[in-house]
């Protein structure tokens, strides 16, 4: 999950309980405030009734049209002693005029007149429907949550993207960085101290990688070059022993094994040396190559070499397709792709070669897909074959990288397909 999406998700989850807590607090605070106002009104009304009654004045009529109602009931001293003299509570009150019950806030108070008699006064005033208030608060809280979430996420993501732009620029640069190639310098267009340090660290790491990569190329090139002479001498000595020495059958067999192993080492050494030369750009000369003709000639050659495998091969040459390349590298590119197809196709299988539309496409039968992430790595072999060095497809990739060509591997309908694109 991307960092921006993770931040948005966490903000959403954080705001949800926060808004729920705010709604609960808001609800109880509002109820408490409304009750306080109602209680103050009930206090004033009850005080006015008590004063009028004690003074012998006329009490307010019950059906005066006022929202308030009251009742006065004589009580004995025992009742007065066992009940609170002032009590506030909520209850449902029947309204005769409306012939229905409504929620009301009620004040119950006990007082004594001049003769010592006790009375209980109940004063009621209509109040609000708590369920309606709860539904209204829930609706507005949900609406507020959505608006607040959208506003917060929009502002946060905008600020985040603005602030993290140097990081995304660096990540984009790293995605396109290739060791040993001509790369743009590490971006350093930021005034944020942390990102400036990160860019500096990335530049140091890139410098170390380039230095090690260059040393590796020099080592492989020098080692391969220095090994050519002793390997050639060893090959010559083995051939001399096979031709002139008096050897028994067992000794001859051992020498032949040594000769095959030495031949494998020689091919490996030549391939590594070729890879190093390609990476060092030691093939500046180029000419116009007819890819159709080149592929056709090499396909005929490999059909002769692997004739005993009973492979069928079709070559489809489309429109004239000429490229500007080094002749040796063009041959290396096509021959390694063709050899890979012929070597890894089982007996009786089919190989299809298509040249045209600035593309070279080679496909062959296969039981299962190859590891697309590592198929072009050096010494990677999905299926070990006799005499294979594991460098053929690495050479293909090196040539494509040298000329900036597109290289793709696909496995569709039981067939491996390698495509080189000059567009």
C-alpha positions in Angstrom: 0.0 0.0 0.0 1.3 3.5 -0.9 2.2 5.8 1.9 -0.4 8.4 0.9 -3.2 5.7 1.0 -2.0 4.5 4.4 -2.0 8.0 5.8 -5.6 8.6 4.4 -6.8 5.3 5.9 -5.3 6.0 9.3 -6.8 9.6 9.3 -10.2 8.1 8.5 -10.0 5.6 11.3 -8.7 8.2 13.8 -11.5 10.7 13.0 -14.3 8.1 13.3 -13.9 7.5 17.1 -13.0 11.1 17.7 -16.3 12.3 16.0 -18.3 9.6 17.9 -16.8 10.8 21.2 -17.6 14.4 20.2 -21.2 13.4 19.4 -21.7 11.7 22.8 -20.3 14.7 24.7 -22.3 17.2 22.6 -25.5 15.3 23.2 -25.2 15.1 26.9 -23.9 18.7 27.2 -26.9 19.9 25.1 -29.4 17.9 27.3 -27.8 19.2 30.4 -28.0 22.8 29.2 -31.7 22.4 28.1 -32.5 20.9 31.5 -30.8 23.7 33.3 -32.9 26.3 31.4 -36.1 24.3 32.0 -35.3 23.9 35.7 -34.7 27.7 36.1 -38.1 28.3 34.4 -39.8 25.7 36.7 -38.2 27.4 39.8 -39.6 30.8 38.9 -43.0 29.4 38.1 -43.2 27.3 41.3 -42.0 30.2 43.4 -44.7 32.4 41.9 -47.4 29.8 42.7 -46.2 29.3 46.3 -46.1 33.0 46.9 -49.6 33.5 45.6 -51.0 30.6 47.6 -49.4 31.7 50.8 -50.6 35.3 50.3 -54.1 34.1 49.6 -54.1 35.4 46.1 -55.7 33.9 43.0 -53.6 31.1 41.5 -52.9 30.9 37.7 -55.7 29.0 35.8 -54.7 25.5 34.6 -56.1 26.1 31.1 -54.7 29.5 30.6 -53.0 28.5 27.4 -49.6 28.4 29.0 -47.3 25.5 28.2 -46.8 25.0 31.9 -49.1 23.0 34.2 -49.2 22.4 37.9 -51.0 20.5 40.6 -51.1 21.1 44.4 -51.8 18.1 46.7 -52.0 18.3 50.6 -49.6 15.8 52.2 -49.0 14.8 55.8 -45.9 15.5 57.9 -44.6 11.9 57.5 -44.8 12.1 53.8 -43.0 15.5 53.9 -40.2 14.1 56.1 -39.6 11.0 53.8 -39.6 12.8 50.4 -37.2 15.4 49.1 -38.5 18.9 49.2 -37.1 19.7 45.8 -36.8 17.1 43.0 -36.3 17.5 39.2 -37.0 14.7 36.7 -38.3 13.9 33.2 -41.6 12.2 32.6 -44.4 11.9 30.1 -47.3 14.3 30.8 -50.9 14.1 29.4 -52.0 17.3 27.8 -55.9 17.4 27.9 -56.0 20.1 25.2 -54.0 18.0 22.8 -55.3 14.6 24.1 -51.9 13.2 24.0 -48.8 12.7 26.2 -45.6 14.7 25.6 -42.2 14.7 27.3 -41.9 17.2 30.1 -39.5 18.4 32.7 -41.1 18.2 36.2 -40.3 20.0 39.5 -41.7 18.5 42.7 -41.4 20.6 45.8 -43.0 20.4 49.3 -43.8 23.5 51.2 -45.7 24.5 54.4 -48.3 27.3 54.9 -48.8 29.5 57.9 -51.1 27.0 59.7 -48.4 24.3 59.5 -50.1 22.2 56.7 -47.9 20.6 54.1 -48.5 20.6 50.4 -46.8 19.0 47.4 -46.5 21.1 44.3 -45.8 19.5 40.9 -44.9 21.9 38.1 -44.4 20.6 34.6 -43.2 22.3 31.4 -43.0 20.6 28.0 -39.5 19.8 26.8 -37.9 18.2 23.7 -38.1 14.7 22.3 -34.7 13.1 23.1 -35.0 10.5 20.3 -35.6 13.3 17.8 -32.6 15.2 19.2 -30.5 12.0 19.0 -31.4 11.3 15.4 -30.7 15.0 14.4 -27.3 14.9 16.2 -26.4 11.6 14.5 -27.3 12.9 11.1 -25.3 16.1 11.5 -22.4 14.2 13.1 -22.3 11.9 10.1 -22.5 14.8 7.7 -19.8 16.7 9.6 -17.6 13.6 9.7 -17.8 13.2 5.9 -17.1 16.9 5.3 -14.3 17.0 7.8 -12.8 13.8 6.5 -12.9 15.1 2.9 -11.5 18.4 3.9 -8.8 17.0 6.1 -7.7 14.3 3.6 -7.6 16.8 0.8 -5.5 19.3 2.7 -3.3 16.6 4.3 -2.6 14.8 1.0 -2.0 18.1 -0.8 0.5 19.2 1.9 2.0 15.7 2.0 2.6 15.6 -1.8 4.0 19.1 -1.7 6.3 18.2 1.1 7.3 14.8 -0.1 7.9 15.8 -3.7 11.7 15.5 -3.3 11.3 12.0 -2.1 9.1 11.0 -5.1 11.6 12.7 -7.4 14.4 10.6 -5.9 12.4 7.4 -6.1 11.6 8.1 -9.8 15.3 8.6 -10.4 16.2 5.3 -8.7 13.6 3.5 -10.8 15.4 4.5 -13.9 19.0 4.2 -12.6 21.1 1.5 -14.2 24.7 0.8 -13.0 27.3 1.4 -15.6 25.0 3.4 -17.9 24.8 7.2 -18.6 22.4 8.3 -15.8 21.2 11.7 -14.9 22.7 13.1 -11.7 20.9 12.5 -8.4 18.2 15.2 -8.0 19.1 17.7 -5.3 16.5 20.5 -5.8 15.2 20.8 -2.3 15.6 23.1 0.7 14.3 20.5 3.2 17.3 19.4 5.3 16.3 15.7 5.7 15.7 15.2 2.0 19.0 17.0 1.2 20.8 14.5 3.4 18.9 11.6 1.8 19.9 12.8 -1.7 23.5 13.2 -0.5 23.5 9.6 0.9 22.0 8.3 -2.4 24.7 10.1 -4.4 27.4 8.5 -2.2 25.8 5.1 -2.6 25.6 5.6 -6.4 29.3 6.6 -6.5 30.3 3.5 -4.6 28.1 1.3 -6.8 29.7 2.8 -10.0 33.2 2.4 -8.6 32.6 -1.2 -7.6 30.9 -1.9 -11.0 33.8 -0.4 -12.9 36.3 -2.4 -10.8 34.2 -5.5 -11.5 34.2 -4.9 -15.2 38.0 -4.3 -15.2 38.6 -7.4 -13.2 36.4 -9.6 -15.4 38.0 -8.1 -18.5 41.5 -8.4 -17.3 41.0 -11.9 -15.9 39.3 -13.1 -19.1 42.1 -11.6 -21.2 44.9 -13.1 -19.1 43.2 -16.5 -19.1 43.1 -16.8 -22.9 46.8 -17.7 -23.2 47.0 -20.4 -20.5 43.7 -21.9 -21.6 45.0 -22.0 -25.2 48.2 -23.7 -24.0 46.3 -26.3 -22.0 44.1 -27.0 -25.0 47.1 -27.5 -27.2 48.9 -29.8 -24.6 45.8 -32.0 -24.3 45.5 -32.3 -28.1 49.2 -33.2 -28.3 48.8 -35.9 -25.6 45.8 -37.3 -27.4 47.7 -37.4 -30.7 51.2 -38.5 -29.6 51.2 -40.1 -26.2 50.7 -43.8 -25.8 47.6 -43.9 -23.7 45.3 -46.7 -22.6 41.5 -46.4 -23.0 41.0 -45.1 -19.5 43.6 -42.4 -19.8 42.2 -41.4 -23.2 38.8 -41.1 -21.6 40.0 -38.9 -18.8 41.8 -36.6 -21.3 38.7 -36.3 -23.4 36.7 -35.3 -20.2 39.4 -32.7 -19.5 39.2 -31.4 -23.0 35.4 -31.0 -22.8 35.6 -29.2 -19.5 38.4 -27.0 -20.8 36.2 -26.2 -23.9 33.4 -25.1 -21.6 35.8 -22.9 -19.7 37.1 -21.4 -22.9 33.6 -20.6 -24.1 32.7 -19.1 -20.7 35.9 -17.0 -20.7 35.2 -15.7 -24.3 31.6 -14.8 -23.3 32.6 -12.9 -20.2 35.2 -11.0 -22.2 32.6 -10.2 -24.8 30.2 -9.0 -22.1 32.9 -6.7 -20.7 33.6 -5.3 -24.1 29.9 -4.5 -24.7 29.6 -2.8 -21.3 32.7 -0.8 -22.0 31.4 0.3 -25.4 34.2 -1.2 -27.4 32.0 -1.7 -30.5 31.7 1.8 -31.9 31.8 0.8 -35.6 28.4 0.0 -37.1 26.9 -0.8 -40.5 23.5 -1.4 -42.0 22.3 -5.0 -41.2 19.5 -6.8 -43.0 17.9 -8.5 -40.0 15.7 -10.7 -42.1 18.7 -12.1 -44.1 20.8 -12.5 -40.9 18.0 -14.4 -39.0 17.3 -16.6 -42.0 20.9 -17.6 -42.4 21.3 -18.4 -38.7 18.0 -20.3 -38.5 19.2 -22.6 -41.4 22.5 -23.1 -39.6 20.8 -24.1 -36.3 18.3 -26.4 -38.1 21.3 -28.3 -39.5 23.0 -28.4 -36.1 19.9 -29.7 -34.3 18.6 -31.8 -37.1 18.6 -34.9 -34.9 16.1 -33.3 -32.5 13.3 -33.5 -35.0 12.4 -29.8 -34.5 10.1 -27.9 -36.9 11.0 -24.3 -37.5 9.1 -21.6 -39.4 10.6 -18.3 -40.4 8.3 -15.5 -41.4 10.2 -12.5 -42.9 7.9 -9.5 -43.4 8.8 -6.1 -44.8 12.4 -5.1 -45.3 13.9 -4.5 -41.9 17.4 -3.0 -41.8 19.1 -1.6 -38.6 22.3 0.3 -37.9 24.4 -1.9 -35.6 27.7 -3.5 -35.1 27.7 -6.6 -37.3 29.3 -8.7 -34.5 26.8 -7.6 -31.9 23.8 -8.1 -34.3 25.0 -11.7 -34.9 25.5 -12.2 -31.1 22.0 -11.0 -30.4 20.2 -13.2 -32.9 22.3 -16.3 -32.5 21.9 -16.4 -28.8 18.1 -16.0 -29.0 18.0 -18.7 -31.7 20.3 -21.1 -29.8 18.3 -20.6 -26.7 15.1 -21.6 -28.5 16.7 -24.7 -30.2 18.5 -25.9 -27.0 15.4 -25.6 -24.8 12.8 -27.0 -27.2 12.1 -30.7 -26.7 12.3 -33.2 -29.6 9.3 -32.8 -31.9 8.6 -29.2 -30.7 8.0 -26.2 -32.9 10.0 -22.9 -33.2 8.4 -19.8 -34.8 10.6 -16.8 -35.9 9.0 -13.6 -37.1 10.9 -10.6 -38.4 9.2 -7.3 -39.4 7.6 -4.1 -38.1 11.0 -3.3 -36.5 10.6 -6.4 -34.3 12.3 -9.8 -33.9 10.1 -12.4 -32.3 11.2 -15.9 -31.4 8.9 -18.4 -29.7 9.2 -22.1 -28.8 7.3 -24.7 -27.0 7.7 -24.9 -23.2 6.0 -26.8 -20.3 6.1 -24.0 -17.7 7.0 -20.2 -17.6 10.5 -19.0 -16.8 11.4 -16.6 -14.0 10.9 -13.3 -15.9 12.7 -11.3 -13.2 16.0 -13.3 -13.5 15.9 -14.9 -16.9 18.4 -12.3 -18.2 20.7 -12.4 -15.2 24.2 -13.8 -15.6 24.6 -17.5 -14.9 20.9 -18.0 -14.4 19.6 -21.2 -15.8 16.0 -22.2 -15.5 16.8 -25.6 -16.8 20.4 -26.9 -16.9 21.5 -28.0 -20.4 24.8 -29.6 -21.4 27.3 -27.1 -22.5 25.3 -24.1 -21.4 27.2 -21.2 -19.7 24.1 -19.4 -18.5 25.3 -16.2 -20.2 23.4 -16.4 -23.6 20.4 -14.3 -22.5 22.7 -12.0 -20.5 24.5 -11.2 -23.7 21.2 -10.5 -25.4 20.3 -8.1 -22.7 23.7 -6.4 -22.8 23.4 -5.8 -26.5 19.8 -4.5 -26.2 20.9 -2.2 -23.4 23.9 -1.0 -25.4 21.6 0.1 -28.3 18.6 1.0 -26.2 16.4 -1.7 -27.6 13.2 -3.1 -26.0 13.5 -6.7 -24.7 10.5 -8.7 -23.4 9.8 -12.2 -22.3 6.3 -13.7 -22.2 4.8 -17.2 -21.7 1.4 -17.6 -23.4 -0.5 -20.8 -24.3 2.4 -23.1 -23.5 5.0 -21.1 -25.5 8.0 -19.0 -24.5 8.3 -15.8 -26.6 11.2 -13.4 -26.7 10.7 -10.1 -28.5 13.3 -7.5 -29.4 11.9 -4.1 -30.4 13.8 -1.5 -32.4 11.0 1.1 -32.2 
